[in-house]
């Protein structure tokens, strides 16, 4: 198991690593995450040179191509500031896999320093900023989905849930099959579509059984996969990223 991170004192500035899916599919999730950081008094720096974390190539067995992408990220975030990532999956790649990706190479020390500055958004909000949320929304039952990387690699699911539990009018419902993958898995969903569809079908049935009116998760890949399956089944359950959900509930 990876060692737990060392949390810094509250900074005045942070970097924001948006992720590909936030940039291309769920920009509202990224904007909400940034606004909530800013509301806590932080200056949020968004390096325009950032791109993908390199995980698709890395998981598909192309480490050379993944390193080419990763080198760009090492250059894009040069200052000694926390790097906030609204994704347990991308956060896991940046924090836990960059040092392995560059093992034995000249960039290894830089990758180590970079990895130590990476924090998943909910983890940072809870442990570093120690936010206190005031719920301004109506009563709502919410189902929570834990992504595989957030649960097993970053180990930050309880941080996300703790933020949701601060919302007085929100009932957080635990899924019976919470620890099961939704079936997305990046290229897995493309290479094994039938298996992926069966897995997300099980997840949707679980969500449907909770009677929740909203599905909340911290990873946009899972959100895209489960949200599509919910819509395909004709269920009126809206999916949202955690940051967007909290902004909606707390923005006056």
N, C-alpha and C positions, 0 to 999 in steps of 0.2 A: 504494500500500500504506500502511496506517496505521502511524504511528510506534510503535516498541516502547514499552511502558509503563515508567515509572520506578518501581522497586520500593523501598518504604519499609523502614526498619529494623523489626525485629519489634515489633509493638504489644502492648499489654496488653488492648485491647478491639477488637472488630470488630463490624460489623453483618452479619446474615445475611439475604440475599434468597432466599426459598425457591423461587420460581417457581410457576406455577399447577399444573403437573403433579406436582411434589413435594407440594404442598399437598393435591391431590385424589386422586392415583393412587398415588404412590410416597413416602408419608411416611417410610418406613424409610430411604430414601436421604438425605433431609434430616436425619433424626436421626443417622445415621451420620456425615455430614459435620460436624455440630455437635459430636458427641462427639470426633471426631478433632481438631478445633480446640481443644476444651477440654483434651484430653489434652496438648496442647502448652503449656498454661498460660494460654490466652486466655479472657477473658470474652466470651461470644457474646451479642449483643443482637439480639432478634427483634422489630422494630417491628410491632405488631398492625395498624397502619393500612396496611401494604403490601398490594399486590394484583398484578395483571398488569403486565408490563413495557410493554405496549402494542403488542407486535410483531404480533399477529394483525390488528388494525385498520390498522396502518402498512403491512404488506405487502399488505393487500387494497385499498389505495388510499384510506384514510380518515384523512388526517393530522390533521384537527381532532379526531376522536374519540380518536386515539392521543395527542394532546397533553393531552387531558383526563385520560387515565389516567396519563400521564407526570408531570403536575403533582402528582398525589397521591404519587408516589414521591419527587419532589423534597422534598416536605414531610415525608414519613415518615422520611427519613434525614438529619436536619439537622446532626448533629455531624460534625466533621472526622475521621472514622474510615473505614478500609477497608470496602468493601461486598463481601462474598464471595458469589459466585453459583455454585451447582452445575450450571452449564449454559453451554456455549459459545454456544448460540443466544441465550438471554436476556442473557448477558453481553455479547454482540456488540451487541445492541440498546441496552443501557444505556450501554456505553462509546463506541460508534462512531456511533450514530444519534441519540441525544438532542441533541447539539450541532446537527446538521442540522435536527432536528425543530423546534428553537426559534430557528433562525437569523433574525435581524432582529426578534426579540421580546424583551420585557423580561426573560424568564427565561433568555436565552442564557448569560449569565455563570454563573448558578447551575447550568445544565445542563453547562457546561464543567467546573466544579469537581466536580460530581457524577460525571461520566464518568471523571475522572482518579482517582477513588477506587474504581473497580470492578475486581475481579479474579475471574477464574474460579477455582473451588475448587482444582483440581489445580495450577494455575499458582502460586497463593498458597502452597500446601503445599510446593512445591518451591523456589521462589525466595526467598520471604520467611521461612518457617518452617524451610526446609532440613531437613525431617524425615528421620529414619533409621528404616526399618521393619524389624521382626524378624518373619519369617514363622513362623507357628505351625500352618500347615495342612498337609495331605497333598499329595503330588505332584499337579499338575493342569495340563492344557493349556488355555490360554485364547485365544480369538479376540478381537481388539480391533476395534471399529467406530469410525471417526472421523466425527463429524457435520460437515456442510458448513461451518457457521459456526465450529466449533472449528478446522477445518483451514485455511480460507481467510480468515476474518475475524479471529478471535482469535489464530490461529496458536499454539495451545497444546497441540497433540496430543503433541508430544515430551515435554512436561512430564508428561502423564498416563502415557505409556508408561514414562517414567523411574521413576515411582512403582511401576508394576507390576513393572518389572525388578529392583527392590530385593527382591522376594519370592523367596527362594532356591528354594522348591519349585514355583514357577510357571513354566511354559514359555509365553512370549508368542508367538503365531502371527500373522504378518502376513497379511492378506487380499490375494488377488490383485487384487480390485476395490475396494480400500480407499477410493480417492478418488472413487468413485461414490456418488451420493445413494441413501439407502435408500427414497426415494419418499414420505416423510411430508410434509415441507414445510408443515405446518400445514393451511391451507385447501386446498392443492394436492391432498391426499389425498381431500378431499371433492369438489372440482370436477373432478378428473381421476382417478376411481377405477380405471379400467382401466390407465392408464399407471402409476399408483402401485403397483398390484398387480404389474405386470410388473417394476418396478424392485426391489421388495422380494423378489420371487421370485428374481431374480438374486443378490441379497445373501444370501439363505438358502442357495442352492445353493453359493455361495462358502464360507459358514460350515460347511456340512455337509462340504465337501471337506477341511477342515483336520483333522477328527477331534477338534476341541475339545469339551470337556465343559461349557464356560461361555462365554457372550458377555458382554463387558464394554464399556461405553461411558460417556461423560460427559454424555450428554443423554437425558433421559427421554422426549422425543418419539420419538427413534429407537428407544429401548428398547421403548416401547409398540408401535410399528409392527413392528419386527423380531420382538419376542417373540410378538406375536400370529400372525405368519406362521409362526414356528417351531412354535408349538402347533398351528396349523391343519394343518401338514404332518405332525404327529405325531412330531416330533423331541424327543429327551430332552436338549435343550441349554437350560440355565437362563440367562436374561438378568439382569444386575445392573448397577446404576449403580456407577461406579468407587469412590465413597466407601463404599457398602455392602459391596462386595467387599473393600476394604482393611480395613475394620473387622472383618469376619468372619475374615480371615486373621491379624490382628494382636492381636485382643482376647483377653486371657488369662483 
